[in-house]
């Protein structure tokens, strides 16, 4: 509990009606969850407006309301706080309610289209192994040291986020590494947080169903860096054409990393094989268990971050060289018949292209590459034909299948993907809506030495169909098929 006047102290308040000398029992932006004494935030959403639920919140016992428009007939015993943007006030006040937990940690955010999960996960593992209390906020899972907390969004809402950060601080965490999605920036989910640093990975086609234009998507990412404090660091990937743009207006200290040109932090790929990467990072050579040039970039970003946080170079490289790939990111499975399956989360055109190019760089000329790929429903439809075209250009055989159709018809999604298949490539393409059957077919087509890429779902252990999540794990399915030698051709 906390006094209302203290909760609103750092927010840009336009007007107050009623007394702020009241005790607030909790914060809510969902009127259905309001309890007596709560502070309710009327936040505009994509499908509803919280202002329409102020009356309900008051009836359920809310003692104060944060809103952009004070009702024409406000309740006399309720305090109304008018702000310009309720979503931003929610973040700032949630931080105040929990005692500004991000200020008690060294909080580092990672944003970009691809690589966020790998980088924050490796950073969490690295700093924990270096002996620090460390928190993780990622697409896959949230962690306080080694204790796992299920993740529902790439970046949680401000109430969950600040409660999680407060728990990390209370458990003695010194660092927290978190994914920062473009949605989170645009929806002010990170408002009120104090960041020690920010990392930019890359920017490619994604989330245009939400942002509408690529420039709006870029500006959402850039806003994260624009708002970093002067004492923070901003680390950007120089190999991405948007790297310099991303940090050009930040007040933070600017640094860049690169595989291809001069930068503050450099890395050279000496060998790239299915067994791992042999890299020269900042003058130090080592073998790493991660695979592909995109992972060389991810490792370099992790190394650079550790250096900017004052860690020992030799210790960092030694620990990183022993780390396993992140769940669902280029996971490598081999059958007794010497068929190789790679399961990867690649669900954007650029991510799929990176994974396929990596496989083609490593594989021999006599092995065929079979790609199983779909696209999610109720998401950016423009990338569907692009992904199918990339799969056809870089694979010997392609099986288009269902991903998470959500509330769309799988057939509609597949029809969109087929628009990206050129006439001369159509003979190499099969359409199998059922994902299990698609993976089984790929395994049946594969001969000894061949490579199967199962793309799109990676770490996910479910398939969402008509609003229902059914258990489905690509890695589990592949292992079960490979356990049956009769299915895989000799």
Backbone torsions as a table, in degrees:
resi	resn	phi	psi	omega
1	UNK	NA	154.1	-175.3
2	UNK	-158.8	150.9	177.8
3	UNK	-70.7	137.2	-178.4
4	UNK	-58.9	-39.7	-177.9
5	UNK	-61.0	-32.0	178.9
6	UNK	-77.3	-32.5	-180.0
7	UNK	-66.6	-38.1	-174.2
8	UNK	-93.4	1.0	-172.0
9	UNK	-57.5	-37.6	-174.9
10	UNK	-97.8	0.8	-178.8
11	UNK	-90.2	153.3	178.2
12	UNK	-83.2	88.2	-176.7
13	UNK	-88.2	131.6	-179.6
14	UNK	-90.7	-36.0	-174.7
15	UNK	-162.1	145.7	177.1
16	UNK	-130.5	131.6	171.3
17	UNK	-119.5	124.3	-177.4
18	UNK	102.5	176.7	-175.8
19	UNK	-88.0	138.2	174.0
20	UNK	-97.0	4.0	177.3
21	UNK	-88.4	57.3	178.9
22	UNK	-130.7	156.8	179.7
23	UNK	-92.5	127.8	178.8
24	UNK	-97.4	128.3	-177.1
25	UNK	-88.1	-19.0	-179.2
26	UNK	177.3	169.9	-179.7
27	UNK	-115.2	142.9	177.6
28	UNK	-148.0	143.9	169.9
29	UNK	-118.2	1.1	175.9
30	UNK	-109.5	110.7	-174.7
31	UNK	-60.2	-25.3	-179.2
32	UNK	-68.8	-21.1	-176.6
33	UNK	-101.3	2.5	-176.5
34	UNK	-64.8	135.7	175.4
35	UNK	-119.1	161.3	179.7
36	UNK	-54.8	134.1	178.9
37	UNK	86.4	2.0	-178.9
38	UNK	-76.8	156.2	169.6
39	UNK	-99.0	119.8	-176.9
40	UNK	-103.1	133.9	178.7
41	UNK	-105.3	121.0	176.5
42	UNK	-87.9	94.0	-175.1
43	UNK	-107.0	134.3	175.7
44	UNK	-74.5	135.4	-179.7
45	UNK	-116.5	-176.8	-179.9
46	UNK	-73.9	-26.5	-177.5
47	UNK	-122.3	-10.1	-179.9
48	UNK	-151.0	165.4	-179.2
49	UNK	-120.2	122.9	-178.2
50	UNK	-59.4	-21.7	178.7
51	UNK	-64.2	-25.1	179.2
52	UNK	-73.0	-10.9	-175.5
53	UNK	-115.6	12.1	178.3
54	UNK	-61.1	-44.4	-179.2
55	UNK	-60.2	-42.5	178.4
56	UNK	-63.5	-42.4	179.9
57	UNK	-61.2	-41.4	179.1
58	UNK	-64.7	-43.0	178.8
59	UNK	-61.5	-30.4	-179.5
60	UNK	-85.6	-0.7	172.3
61	UNK	112.3	7.0	178.2
62	UNK	-60.3	130.2	-179.0
63	UNK	-96.0	-11.6	179.3
64	UNK	-150.8	149.1	-177.4
65	UNK	-129.8	129.9	170.1
66	UNK	-101.5	125.5	-174.5
67	UNK	-151.9	164.3	176.6
68	UNK	-92.2	-19.9	178.2
69	UNK	-136.1	118.1	177.2
70	UNK	-74.5	134.0	-179.1
71	UNK	-56.8	152.5	-179.9
72	UNK	-63.2	-33.0	-179.5
73	UNK	-124.5	75.4	-177.0
74	UNK	-69.7	149.5	176.3
75	UNK	-69.1	136.7	-175.4
76	UNK	-66.2	-33.5	-175.5
77	UNK	-95.6	15.9	179.5
78	UNK	-118.3	136.5	176.7
79	UNK	-89.7	128.6	178.6
80	UNK	-110.8	127.9	179.2
81	UNK	-114.7	113.9	-179.7
82	UNK	-91.1	131.6	178.5
83	UNK	-131.9	165.6	178.8
84	UNK	-72.5	-40.2	-177.7
85	UNK	-138.4	110.9	-176.4
86	UNK	-63.5	-35.3	-177.9
87	UNK	-64.9	-38.2	177.9
88	UNK	-71.2	-40.7	177.6
89	UNK	-61.4	-35.6	178.6
90	UNK	-59.3	-46.0	179.9
91	UNK	-64.7	-45.3	-177.3
92	UNK	-65.9	-43.1	-177.9
93	UNK	-75.6	-32.2	175.4
94	UNK	-64.1	-39.3	177.3
95	UNK	-63.2	-44.7	179.4
96	UNK	-62.8	-41.8	-177.7
97	UNK	-61.5	-33.2	-178.6
98	UNK	-97.7	11.2	175.2
99	UNK	79.2	30.8	179.5
100	UNK	50.4	61.1	-175.5
101	UNK	-64.4	-30.9	-178.6
102	UNK	-65.6	-25.6	177.9
103	UNK	-74.9	-14.3	179.4
104	UNK	-92.6	-4.8	-179.7
105	UNK	-121.2	162.7	165.9
106	UNK	-92.6	98.3	-175.0
107	UNK	-95.8	124.0	179.9
108	UNK	-120.6	126.0	179.2
109	UNK	-104.5	143.4	179.2
110	UNK	-121.0	125.5	178.8
111	UNK	-131.0	159.8	-175.8
112	UNK	144.2	169.3	-179.4
113	UNK	-73.6	-48.4	-176.6
114	UNK	-123.9	152.6	173.4
115	UNK	96.1	-9.5	-175.5
116	UNK	-59.9	-49.8	-175.8
117	UNK	-63.9	-44.5	-179.9
118	UNK	-60.8	-45.0	-176.0
119	UNK	-66.7	-47.7	-178.3
120	UNK	-67.3	-34.7	179.5
121	UNK	-67.1	-44.7	177.8
122	UNK	-64.0	-39.3	178.2
123	UNK	-63.8	-42.0	178.1
124	UNK	-61.6	-46.8	-180.0
125	UNK	-63.9	-42.4	-178.1
126	UNK	-61.9	-51.3	-175.3
127	UNK	-71.5	-29.7	174.3
128	UNK	-66.5	-43.1	178.6
129	UNK	-68.4	-23.9	175.7
130	UNK	-77.4	-6.5	174.6
131	UNK	103.3	12.3	-178.6
132	UNK	-100.4	150.1	166.4
133	UNK	-70.0	128.0	-169.2
134	UNK	-140.6	134.7	176.3
135	UNK	-106.7	156.5	-179.2
136	UNK	-136.2	133.2	173.3
137	UNK	-129.1	108.9	-173.2
138	UNK	-142.3	171.8	177.1
139	UNK	-60.7	-38.5	-174.4
140	UNK	-78.1	-50.4	-173.8
141	UNK	-161.5	153.5	169.5
142	UNK	-103.7	146.3	-178.1
143	UNK	-138.9	143.1	165.7
144	UNK	-113.9	105.6	-167.5
145	UNK	56.3	-115.0	-179.1
146	UNK	-103.4	0.2	179.3
147	UNK	-81.0	123.6	-176.4
148	UNK	-90.6	140.4	176.0
149	UNK	-129.4	120.0	-175.7
150	UNK	-54.2	143.8	179.8
151	UNK	-106.8	133.1	178.3
152	UNK	-106.3	-25.0	178.1
153	UNK	-135.3	157.8	175.3
154	UNK	-55.7	-47.1	174.2
155	UNK	-123.6	120.6	-178.3
156	UNK	-64.0	167.3	175.3
157	UNK	-69.7	163.1	-173.5
158	UNK	-57.6	-33.6	-179.9
159	UNK	-69.0	-49.1	177.8
160	UNK	-63.4	-41.1	-175.7
161	UNK	-63.1	-49.0	-178.5
162	UNK	-71.0	-32.8	174.8
163	UNK	-65.4	-41.1	178.5
164	UNK	-64.4	-44.6	178.6
165	UNK	-64.4	-38.0	177.8
166	UNK	-63.7	-41.1	178.1
167	UNK	-64.4	-37.8	177.0
168	UNK	-62.1	-47.0	-179.8
169	UNK	-62.6	-40.7	179.8
170	UNK	-66.4	-28.0	179.4
171	UNK	-87.4	5.1	175.7
172	UNK	87.3	16.0	177.7
173	UNK	-69.1	136.7	176.2
174	UNK	-97.9	-27.3	-177.1
175	UNK	-127.6	153.2	168.1
176	UNK	-142.8	133.9	178.2
177	UNK	-117.2	125.5	-174.0
178	UNK	-135.5	146.3	171.4
179	UNK	-76.1	138.2	177.1
180	UNK	-120.7	104.5	-178.3
181	UNK	-81.6	159.8	177.9
182	UNK	-64.7	-34.4	176.4
183	UNK	-60.6	-42.9	-177.3
184	UNK	-63.3	-39.8	178.8
185	UNK	-67.0	-48.6	-176.9
186	UNK	-63.7	-35.4	-178.0
187	UNK	-92.1	9.4	175.5
188	UNK	63.7	26.1	-179.6
189	UNK	-68.3	-21.4	-179.3
190	UNK	-102.0	8.0	177.9
191	UNK	-60.1	137.8	178.5
192	UNK	88.6	-7.3	-179.9
193	UNK	-86.1	147.4	176.8
194	UNK	-106.5	113.7	-178.1
195	UNK	-99.0	138.1	173.9
196	UNK	-85.2	-23.2	179.4
197	UNK	-168.5	161.9	176.8
198	UNK	-136.6	144.1	-178.2
199	UNK	-124.8	132.5	174.8
200	UNK	-109.9	127.5	-178.2
201	UNK	-93.8	-60.0	-176.9
202	UNK	-172.0	169.4	178.4
203	UNK	-141.0	116.3	178.5
204	UNK	-137.1	-179.5	-174.4
205	UNK	-60.5	115.7	174.1
206	UNK	-171.4	156.2	172.8
207	UNK	59.4	24.0	179.2
208	UNK	-74.5	-12.7	172.2
209	UNK	-64.0	-30.1	-180.0
210	UNK	-93.6	-51.7	-173.2
211	UNK	-82.9	-17.3	177.3
212	UNK	75.3	-45.2	179.6
213	UNK	-127.9	155.5	179.2
214	UNK	-64.6	-36.2	-179.9
215	UNK	-64.9	-39.5	178.2
216	UNK	-64.7	-37.8	176.3
217	UNK	-62.7	-45.8	178.6
218	UNK	-61.7	-44.7	-176.9
219	UNK	-65.2	-32.8	177.1
220	UNK	-64.6	-44.0	177.3
221	UNK	-64.7	-44.0	-176.7
222	UNK	-63.4	-33.5	-178.9
223	UNK	-59.8	-31.1	176.9
224	UNK	-59.6	-46.0	-179.2
225	UNK	-74.0	-35.5	179.1
226	UNK	-59.6	-29.0	-175.6
227	UNK	-98.8	4.6	176.1
228	UNK	-67.9	144.1	178.2
229	UNK	-72.4	162.8	-176.4
230	UNK	-63.0	-29.7	-178.0
231	UNK	-83.5	-3.7	178.9
232	UNK	-86.0	173.9	172.5
233	UNK	-114.3	149.1	174.8
234	UNK	-121.7	114.6	-176.0
235	UNK	-113.5	121.9	-175.0
236	UNK	-125.9	151.4	178.1
237	UNK	-80.4	109.7	-178.3
238	UNK	-68.9	-22.7	-178.0
239	UNK	-74.7	-13.5	173.9
240	UNK	-94.4	132.9	-175.3
241	UNK	-62.4	-17.4	179.7
242	UNK	-94.7	0.6	-176.3
243	UNK	-58.5	-50.3	-178.9
244	UNK	-66.5	-38.3	179.7
245	UNK	-62.3	-40.0	-174.4
246	UNK	-59.7	-37.1	-173.9
247	UNK	-110.4	10.4	-173.3
248	UNK	-65.6	-28.9	-175.4
249	UNK	-106.8	3.3	-175.9
250	UNK	-73.1	149.9	173.7
251	UNK	-84.9	-14.5	-176.2
252	UNK	-70.1	165.5	175.7
253	UNK	-70.4	129.8	-171.8
254	UNK	-98.6	134.7	176.1
255	UNK	-141.6	153.6	178.5
256	UNK	-133.3	151.0	175.5
257	UNK	-125.7	152.3	-174.5
258	UNK	-157.6	146.8	169.4
259	UNK	-96.5	-15.1	-167.1
260	UNK	-115.4	-17.9	-174.8
261	UNK	-150.6	177.6	179.9
262	UNK	-64.0	136.0	-179.6
263	UNK	-160.0	174.0	178.8
264	UNK	-63.3	-33.1	178.8
265	UNK	-131.5	125.8	-175.0
266	UNK	-118.9	152.7	174.8
267	UNK	-146.2	140.7	176.8
268	UNK	-123.6	132.2	177.3
269	UNK	-84.2	117.7	178.2
270	UNK	-91.4	-39.8	176.3
271	UNK	-146.6	142.8	-179.6
272	UNK	-134.5	104.9	-175.6
273	UNK	-132.6	169.9	176.4
274	UNK	-65.0	-21.2	178.6
275	UNK	-80.4	-15.2	178.7
276	UNK	146.3	-165.9	-176.6
277	UNK	-119.0	135.9	170.7
278	UNK	-105.9	113.0	-172.5
279	UNK	-122.5	152.6	166.2
280	UNK	-110.9	105.2	179.7
281	UNK	-105.8	114.9	175.8
282	UNK	53.1	38.2	177.4
283	UNK	88.3	1.5	179.7
284	UNK	-116.1	125.7	179.8
285	UNK	-92.0	140.9	176.9
286	UNK	-164.2	157.0	172.6
287	UNK	-92.2	140.3	178.0
288	UNK	-126.7	148.3	-175.6
289	UNK	-81.7	-12.4	177.1
290	UNK	-76.5	157.8	-171.9
291	UNK	-123.2	141.7	170.8
292	UNK	97.7	152.6	-178.0
293	UNK	-63.9	-32.6	178.2
294	UNK	-64.8	-32.4	176.5
295	UNK	-76.4	-27.5	172.6
296	UNK	-61.9	-40.3	177.4
297	UNK	-65.6	-42.0	178.3
298	UNK	-62.2	-44.6	179.3
299	UNK	-62.9	-39.0	178.8
300	UNK	-64.9	-40.0	177.8
301	UNK	-62.4	-40.7	178.3
302	UNK	-64.5	-46.9	179.2
303	UNK	-59.2	-47.4	-178.6
304	UNK	-60.9	-41.2	178.7
305	UNK	-61.8	-44.1	179.0
306	UNK	-61.3	-39.5	177.9
307	UNK	-65.3	-41.7	180.0
308	UNK	-68.0	-19.7	176.9
309	UNK	-98.3	13.2	169.9
310	UNK	80.1	25.1	-177.9
311	UNK	-89.8	164.1	-178.5
312	UNK	-78.3	130.2	-175.1
313	UNK	-59.4	-49.0	-175.7
314	UNK	-64.9	-43.7	179.2
315	UNK	-61.8	-42.1	-178.1
316	UNK	-63.2	-48.9	-179.8
317	UNK	-62.9	-41.1	-179.6
318	UNK	-61.3	-46.2	-179.6
319	UNK	-67.9	-43.9	-179.8
320	UNK	-61.0	-35.1	-177.1
321	UNK	-68.1	-17.5	-178.6
322	UNK	-97.7	-3.2	-172.6
323	UNK	-81.2	142.5	177.6
324	UNK	-84.6	158.2	176.1
325	UNK	-58.9	151.5	178.5
326	UNK	-71.5	147.0	180.0
327	UNK	-51.2	127.3	175.0
328	UNK	78.8	6.0	178.2
329	UNK	-115.5	103.4	-179.7
330	UNK	51.8	45.6	175.0
331	UNK	-74.1	131.6	-166.9
332	UNK	-110.4	119.8	-179.0
333	UNK	-126.5	131.3	-177.0
334	UNK	-117.3	133.4	177.2
335	UNK	-87.5	165.8	177.6
336	UNK	-66.1	-18.6	178.5
337	UNK	-90.8	10.3	178.3
338	UNK	65.3	32.2	168.0
339	UNK	-93.6	133.7	-179.0
340	UNK	-105.0	128.2	173.8
341	UNK	-113.4	137.0	176.9
342	UNK	-120.8	122.8	178.2
343	UNK	-104.7	125.0	-176.4
344	UNK	-142.8	147.4	-177.5
345	UNK	-73.5	-4.7	-174.7
346	UNK	-42.6	108.6	-178.0
347	UNK	-131.4	13.5	174.0
348	UNK	-125.5	158.2	179.6
349	UNK	-54.6	-46.2	-176.8
350	UNK	-66.9	-41.0	179.0
351	UNK	-63.6	-42.7	179.0
352	UNK	-63.9	-43.0	178.7
353	UNK	-60.8	-44.2	179.9
354	UNK	-60.4	-45.2	-178.0
355	UNK	-66.7	-44.8	-179.2
356	UNK	-66.0	-40.9	178.4
357	UNK	-64.9	-37.5	177.4
358	UNK	-62.4	-46.2	179.5
359	UNK	-61.4	-43.3	-178.4
360	UNK	-68.5	-29.0	176.7
361	UNK	-68.2	-36.5	-173.8
362	UNK	-87.8	-37.7	-171.1
363	UNK	-72.9	159.7	176.4
364	UNK	-80.3	176.1	-175.0
365	UNK	-80.6	-18.3	-175.1
366	UNK	-93.8	-2.4	-177.3
367	UNK	-98.0	137.7	176.1
368	UNK	-93.7	148.4	179.2
369	UNK	-109.8	120.5	-179.3
370	UNK	-111.0	122.0	-177.1
371	UNK	-110.6	127.5	173.7
372	UNK	-107.2	119.4	-174.6
373	UNK	-150.6	147.2	174.7
374	UNK	-135.7	-160.6	176.4
375	UNK	-150.2	146.6	-176.4
376	UNK	-73.0	148.6	176.1
377	UNK	-83.8	160.0	-179.6
378	UNK	55.3	32.9	178.0
379	UNK	-134.5	-177.5	-176.8
380	UNK	-52.1	106.0	-177.5
381	UNK	-75.6	-21.5	-176.0
382	UNK	-65.3	-25.5	-177.7
383	UNK	-82.8	-10.4	-176.0
384	UNK	-61.7	-54.8	178.8
385	UNK	-65.0	-31.2	179.8
386	UNK	-63.9	-44.9	-179.4
387	UNK	-65.4	-40.1	178.1
388	UNK	-63.6	-40.2	178.5
389	UNK	-64.1	-41.7	178.0
390	UNK	-63.1	-44.3	179.4
391	UNK	-59.9	-41.9	-179.6
392	UNK	-68.0	-40.1	-178.0
393	UNK	-67.7	-28.5	-171.5
394	UNK	-115.1	9.2	-179.3
395	UNK	-130.0	156.8	174.5
396	UNK	-80.7	-38.7	176.5
397	UNK	-134.1	147.5	179.4
398	UNK	-133.0	132.9	173.8
399	UNK	-117.7	111.4	177.0
400	UNK	-85.5	131.5	-173.8
401	UNK	-145.3	-176.2	-180.0
402	UNK	-83.1	143.7	176.2
403	UNK	-107.6	-111.1	167.6
404	UNK	-109.3	92.7	-176.1
405	UNK	-67.3	-18.5	-178.6
406	UNK	53.9	-120.5	-176.8
407	UNK	-101.0	10.0	175.0
408	UNK	-93.5	158.3	173.5
409	UNK	-76.2	127.5	179.5
410	UNK	-54.4	-36.7	-179.4
411	UNK	-62.0	-34.9	177.9
412	UNK	-66.4	-42.4	179.5
413	UNK	-64.1	-44.8	-179.1
414	UNK	-65.9	-35.9	177.1
415	UNK	-63.1	-38.7	176.4
416	UNK	-63.9	-41.0	180.0
417	UNK	-65.3	-39.8	-178.1
418	UNK	-62.9	-21.2	177.5
419	UNK	-64.9	-19.4	179.5
420	UNK	-92.1	-0.3	-179.8
421	UNK	-93.4	117.0	179.0
422	UNK	-73.2	155.4	-173.6
423	UNK	-54.8	-44.0	-175.4
424	UNK	-71.9	-11.1	179.7
425	UNK	-101.2	-5.2	-172.2
426	UNK	-62.8	-28.2	-178.4
427	UNK	-68.9	-22.3	-179.2
428	UNK	-88.6	-0.8	-172.6
429	UNK	-109.6	132.8	170.0
430	UNK	-115.6	146.0	175.2
431	UNK	-115.6	112.8	179.4
432	UNK	-129.6	104.5	-172.8
433	UNK	-61.4	-43.1	-178.6
434	UNK	-70.2	118.4	-173.6
435	UNK	-64.8	-38.8	178.9
436	UNK	-61.3	-45.8	-179.7
437	UNK	-67.1	-33.5	178.8
438	UNK	-64.2	-44.7	179.3
439	UNK	-67.4	-40.6	177.1
440	UNK	-60.2	-41.8	-179.5
441	UNK	-64.9	-41.7	178.1
442	UNK	-59.9	-42.8	179.5
443	UNK	-66.2	-36.0	179.3
444	UNK	-69.9	-31.8	179.2
445	UNK	-76.8	-23.8	-173.6
446	UNK	-76.3	138.1	174.5
447	UNK	-109.8	169.5	-178.4
448	UNK	-52.0	129.5	179.9
449	UNK	94.2	-16.2	-178.6
450	UNK	-72.2	163.5	-177.6
451	UNK	-125.1	132.4	177.1
452	UNK	-113.6	126.8	171.6
453	UNK	-105.0	122.6	173.8
454	UNK	-108.0	106.5	-169.0
455	UNK	-111.9	153.7	167.6
456	UNK	114.4	-31.5	-175.0
457	UNK	-116.5	-29.7	171.8
458	UNK	53.1	-109.8	-175.3
459	UNK	-76.4	-13.9	-173.5
460	UNK	-63.9	141.1	-179.0
461	UNK	-112.9	23.2	-178.5
462	UNK	-147.5	163.6	169.1
463	UNK	-128.1	123.8	-175.7
464	UNK	-94.8	117.1	-177.8
465	UNK	-131.1	121.0	179.9
466	UNK	53.0	42.4	176.1
467	UNK	80.4	-0.4	-179.4
468	UNK	-112.2	133.1	177.6
469	UNK	-94.3	117.5	178.1
470	UNK	-102.8	141.7	-180.0
471	UNK	-61.0	126.9	175.9
472	UNK	-161.4	121.9	-178.3
473	UNK	-130.3	112.0	-177.8
474	UNK	-54.5	-41.3	-178.1
475	UNK	-65.0	-42.8	179.2
476	UNK	-63.4	-43.1	-179.9
477	UNK	-62.6	-46.0	-179.5
478	UNK	-62.5	-44.2	-179.5
479	UNK	-61.9	-40.8	179.3
480	UNK	-65.2	-40.5	178.4
481	UNK	-66.7	-43.8	-179.9
482	UNK	-65.3	-25.1	178.8
483	UNK	-70.2	-17.2	178.8
484	UNK	-104.0	97.4	-175.9
485	UNK	-61.8	-19.5	-178.1
486	UNK	-71.8	-20.9	-176.6
487	UNK	-82.3	-36.0	-176.9
488	UNK	-90.3	126.5	-179.2
489	UNK	-63.3	144.2	176.5
490	UNK	-70.7	NA	NA
